[in-house]
Amino acid sequence: MKFEKDDWVRSARVGAKGSFVGQVKEVLDGDEYVVRDDDRKRWLRKGSELIRANPKADNDNERADQRARMQHWRL
């Protein structure tokens, strides 16, 4: 088991799946995890799609990235 319940993780961008920071809420059989993000949405991810995260720093960086993308679209 790579992660335990309540660990903070960052998901990798895989195809159309976006990246996010969330908290592991359930550990399923094998290497699958139910992760809850800031919007309280639940996501099913494999362990290979997750890395450990610092929730405060990663969320701040993600918000800065989102602001930069929005500025780009406003030009």
CNS distance restraints for C-alpha pairs under 8 A (distance, minus, plus):
assign (resid   1 and name CA) (resid  30 and name CA) 7.83 0.50 0.50
assign (resid   1 and name CA) (resid  31 and name CA) 6.69 0.50 0.50
assign (resid   2 and name CA) (resid  31 and name CA) 7.59 0.50 0.50
assign (resid   2 and name CA) (resid  47 and name CA) 6.69 0.50 0.50
assign (resid   3 and name CA) (resid   7 and name CA) 6.43 0.50 0.50
assign (resid   3 and name CA) (resid  24 and name CA) 7.70 0.50 0.50
assign (resid   3 and name CA) (resid  27 and name CA) 7.96 0.50 0.50
assign (resid   3 and name CA) (resid  47 and name CA) 7.76 0.50 0.50
assign (resid   4 and name CA) (resid  24 and name CA) 6.96 0.50 0.50
assign (resid   4 and name CA) (resid  27 and name CA) 6.91 0.50 0.50
assign (resid   5 and name CA) (resid  23 and name CA) 7.83 0.50 0.50
assign (resid   5 and name CA) (resid  24 and name CA) 5.15 0.50 0.50
assign (resid   5 and name CA) (resid  25 and name CA) 5.45 0.50 0.50
assign (resid   5 and name CA) (resid  26 and name CA) 5.92 0.50 0.50
assign (resid   5 and name CA) (resid  27 and name CA) 6.60 0.50 0.50
assign (resid   6 and name CA) (resid  23 and name CA) 5.55 0.50 0.50
assign (resid   6 and name CA) (resid  24 and name CA) 5.00 0.50 0.50
assign (resid   6 and name CA) (resid  25 and name CA) 5.99 0.50 0.50
assign (resid   7 and name CA) (resid  23 and name CA) 5.65 0.50 0.50
assign (resid   7 and name CA) (resid  24 and name CA) 5.46 0.50 0.50
assign (resid   7 and name CA) (resid  52 and name CA) 7.59 0.50 0.50
assign (resid   8 and name CA) (resid  21 and name CA) 7.20 0.50 0.50
assign (resid   8 and name CA) (resid  22 and name CA) 5.72 0.50 0.50
assign (resid   8 and name CA) (resid  23 and name CA) 4.48 0.50 0.50
assign (resid   8 and name CA) (resid  24 and name CA) 6.38 0.50 0.50
assign (resid   8 and name CA) (resid  52 and name CA) 6.12 0.50 0.50
assign (resid   8 and name CA) (resid  53 and name CA) 5.32 0.50 0.50
assign (resid   8 and name CA) (resid  54 and name CA) 6.71 0.50 0.50
assign (resid   8 and name CA) (resid  55 and name CA) 6.23 0.50 0.50
assign (resid   9 and name CA) (resid  21 and name CA) 5.75 0.50 0.50
assign (resid   9 and name CA) (resid  22 and name CA) 5.58 0.50 0.50
assign (resid   9 and name CA) (resid  23 and name CA) 6.11 0.50 0.50
assign (resid   9 and name CA) (resid  24 and name CA) 7.17 0.50 0.50
assign (resid   9 and name CA) (resid  50 and name CA) 6.07 0.50 0.50
assign (resid   9 and name CA) (resid  51 and name CA) 5.42 0.50 0.50
assign (resid   9 and name CA) (resid  52 and name CA) 4.47 0.50 0.50
assign (resid   9 and name CA) (resid  53 and name CA) 4.58 0.50 0.50
assign (resid   9 and name CA) (resid  54 and name CA) 7.69 0.50 0.50
assign (resid   9 and name CA) (resid  55 and name CA) 7.74 0.50 0.50
assign (resid  10 and name CA) (resid  19 and name CA) 7.07 0.50 0.50
assign (resid  10 and name CA) (resid  20 and name CA) 5.72 0.50 0.50
assign (resid  10 and name CA) (resid  21 and name CA) 4.38 0.50 0.50
assign (resid  10 and name CA) (resid  22 and name CA) 6.45 0.50 0.50
assign (resid  10 and name CA) (resid  50 and name CA) 5.61 0.50 0.50
assign (resid  10 and name CA) (resid  51 and name CA) 5.35 0.50 0.50
assign (resid  10 and name CA) (resid  52 and name CA) 6.20 0.50 0.50
assign (resid  10 and name CA) (resid  53 and name CA) 5.46 0.50 0.50
assign (resid  10 and name CA) (resid  58 and name CA) 7.84 0.50 0.50
assign (resid  11 and name CA) (resid  18 and name CA) 7.98 0.50 0.50
assign (resid  11 and name CA) (resid  19 and name CA) 5.14 0.50 0.50
assign (resid  11 and name CA) (resid  20 and name CA) 5.52 0.50 0.50
assign (resid  11 and name CA) (resid  21 and name CA) 6.44 0.50 0.50
assign (resid  11 and name CA) (resid  45 and name CA) 7.84 0.50 0.50
assign (resid  11 and name CA) (resid  49 and name CA) 5.59 0.50 0.50
assign (resid  11 and name CA) (resid  50 and name CA) 4.53 0.50 0.50
assign (resid  11 and name CA) (resid  51 and name CA) 6.52 0.50 0.50
assign (resid  12 and name CA) (resid  18 and name CA) 7.52 0.50 0.50
assign (resid  12 and name CA) (resid  19 and name CA) 5.32 0.50 0.50
assign (resid  12 and name CA) (resid  20 and name CA) 7.74 0.50 0.50
assign (resid  12 and name CA) (resid  49 and name CA) 5.19 0.50 0.50
assign (resid  12 and name CA) (resid  50 and name CA) 6.06 0.50 0.50
assign (resid  12 and name CA) (resid  51 and name CA) 7.76 0.50 0.50
assign (resid  13 and name CA) (resid  17 and name CA) 5.72 0.50 0.50
assign (resid  13 and name CA) (resid  18 and name CA) 5.04 0.50 0.50
assign (resid  13 and name CA) (resid  19 and name CA) 4.74 0.50 0.50
assign (resid  13 and name CA) (resid  49 and name CA) 7.83 0.50 0.50
assign (resid  14 and name CA) (resid  18 and name CA) 6.96 0.50 0.50
assign (resid  14 and name CA) (resid  19 and name CA) 7.97 0.50 0.50
assign (resid  14 and name CA) (resid  49 and name CA) 7.61 0.50 0.50
assign (resid  20 and name CA) (resid  37 and name CA) 6.83 0.50 0.50
assign (resid  20 and name CA) (resid  62 and name CA) 7.71 0.50 0.50
assign (resid  21 and name CA) (resid  37 and name CA) 6.03 0.50 0.50
assign (resid  21 and name CA) (resid  38 and name CA) 7.52 0.50 0.50
assign (resid  21 and name CA) (resid  53 and name CA) 7.19 0.50 0.50
assign (resid  21 and name CA) (resid  55 and name CA) 6.70 0.50 0.50
assign (resid  21 and name CA) (resid  58 and name CA) 6.79 0.50 0.50
assign (resid  21 and name CA) (resid  59 and name CA) 6.49 0.50 0.50
assign (resid  22 and name CA) (resid  35 and name CA) 5.79 0.50 0.50
assign (resid  22 and name CA) (resid  36 and name CA) 5.16 0.50 0.50
assign (resid  22 and name CA) (resid  37 and name CA) 4.16 0.50 0.50
assign (resid  22 and name CA) (resid  38 and name CA) 6.62 0.50 0.50
assign (resid  22 and name CA) (resid  55 and name CA) 7.47 0.50 0.50
assign (resid  23 and name CA) (resid  35 and name CA) 5.34 0.50 0.50
assign (resid  23 and name CA) (resid  36 and name CA) 5.35 0.50 0.50
assign (resid  23 and name CA) (resid  37 and name CA) 6.60 0.50 0.50
assign (resid  24 and name CA) (resid  33 and name CA) 6.52 0.50 0.50
assign (resid  24 and name CA) (resid  34 and name CA) 5.88 0.50 0.50
assign (resid  24 and name CA) (resid  35 and name CA) 4.40 0.50 0.50
assign (resid  24 and name CA) (resid  36 and name CA) 6.50 0.50 0.50
assign (resid  25 and name CA) (resid  33 and name CA) 7.51 0.50 0.50
assign (resid  25 and name CA) (resid  34 and name CA) 5.55 0.50 0.50
assign (resid  25 and name CA) (resid  35 and name CA) 5.54 0.50 0.50
assign (resid  25 and name CA) (resid  36 and name CA) 6.57 0.50 0.50
assign (resid  26 and name CA) (resid  33 and name CA) 5.79 0.50 0.50
assign (resid  26 and name CA) (resid  34 and name CA) 4.99 0.50 0.50
assign (resid  26 and name CA) (resid  35 and name CA) 7.22 0.50 0.50
assign (resid  27 and name CA) (resid  31 and name CA) 7.83 0.50 0.50
assign (resid  27 and name CA) (resid  32 and name CA) 6.35 0.50 0.50
assign (resid  27 and name CA) (resid  33 and name CA) 4.79 0.50 0.50
assign (resid  27 and name CA) (resid  34 and name CA) 6.51 0.50 0.50
assign (resid  28 and name CA) (resid  32 and name CA) 5.30 0.50 0.50
assign (resid  28 and name CA) (resid  33 and name CA) 5.78 0.50 0.50
assign (resid  28 and name CA) (resid  34 and name CA) 7.57 0.50 0.50
assign (resid  31 and name CA) (resid  46 and name CA) 5.69 0.50 0.50
assign (resid  31 and name CA) (resid  47 and name CA) 5.31 0.50 0.50
assign (resid  32 and name CA) (resid  44 and name CA) 6.86 0.50 0.50
assign (resid  32 and name CA) (resid  45 and name CA) 5.69 0.50 0.50
assign (resid  32 and name CA) (resid  46 and name CA) 4.41 0.50 0.50
assign (resid  32 and name CA) (resid  47 and name CA) 5.91 0.50 0.50
assign (resid  33 and name CA) (resid  44 and name CA) 5.71 0.50 0.50
assign (resid  33 and name CA) (resid  45 and name CA) 5.37 0.50 0.50
assign (resid  33 and name CA) (resid  46 and name CA) 6.19 0.50 0.50
assign (resid  33 and name CA) (resid  47 and name CA) 6.97 0.50 0.50
assign (resid  34 and name CA) (resid  42 and name CA) 6.37 0.50 0.50
assign (resid  34 and name CA) (resid  43 and name CA) 5.53 0.50 0.50
assign (resid  34 and name CA) (resid  44 and name CA) 4.69 0.50 0.50
assign (resid  34 and name CA) (resid  45 and name CA) 6.50 0.50 0.50
assign (resid  35 and name CA) (resid  42 and name CA) 5.53 0.50 0.50
assign (resid  35 and name CA) (resid  43 and name CA) 5.14 0.50 0.50
assign (resid  35 and name CA) (resid  44 and name CA) 6.38 0.50 0.50
assign (resid  35 and name CA) (resid  45 and name CA) 7.25 0.50 0.50
assign (resid  36 and name CA) (resid  40 and name CA) 5.48 0.50 0.50
assign (resid  36 and name CA) (resid  41 and name CA) 5.47 0.50 0.50
assign (resid  36 and name CA) (resid  42 and name CA) 4.47 0.50 0.50
assign (resid  36 and name CA) (resid  43 and name CA) 6.30 0.50 0.50
assign (resid  37 and name CA) (resid  41 and name CA) 5.65 0.50 0.50
assign (resid  37 and name CA) (resid  42 and name CA) 6.69 0.50 0.50
assign (resid  37 and name CA) (resid  43 and name CA) 7.89 0.50 0.50
assign (resid  45 and name CA) (resid  49 and name CA) 6.40 0.50 0.50
assign (resid  45 and name CA) (resid  50 and name CA) 7.37 0.50 0.50
assign (resid  46 and name CA) (resid  50 and name CA) 7.04 0.50 0.50
assign (resid  47 and name CA) (resid  51 and name CA) 7.93 0.50 0.50
assign (resid  53 and name CA) (resid  58 and name CA) 6.68 0.50 0.50
assign (resid  54 and name CA) (resid  58 and name CA) 5.83 0.50 0.50
assign (resid  55 and name CA) (resid  59 and name CA) 5.85 0.50 0.50
assign (resid  56 and name CA) (resid  60 and name CA) 6.22 0.50 0.50
assign (resid  57 and name CA) (resid  61 and name CA) 6.19 0.50 0.50
assign (resid  58 and name CA) (resid  62 and name CA) 6.07 0.50 0.50
assign (resid  59 and name CA) (resid  63 and name CA) 6.16 0.50 0.50
assign (resid  60 and name CA) (resid  64 and name CA) 6.24 0.50 0.50
assign (resid  61 and name CA) (resid  65 and name CA) 6.21 0.50 0.50
assign (resid  62 and name CA) (resid  66 and name CA) 6.23 0.50 0.50
assign (resid  63 and name CA) (resid  67 and name CA) 6.19 0.50 0.50
assign (resid  64 and name CA) (resid  68 and name CA) 6.22 0.50 0.50
assign (resid  65 and name CA) (resid  69 and name CA) 6.27 0.50 0.50
assign (resid  66 and name CA) (resid  70 and name CA) 6.22 0.50 0.50
assign (resid  67 and name CA) (resid  71 and name CA) 6.19 0.50 0.50
assign (resid  68 and name CA) (resid  72 and name CA) 6.33 0.50 0.50
assign (resid  69 and name CA) (resid  73 and name CA) 6.52 0.50 0.50
assign (resid  70 and name CA) (resid  74 and name CA) 6.37 0.50 0.50
assign (resid  71 and name CA) (resid  75 and name CA) 6.68 0.50 0.50
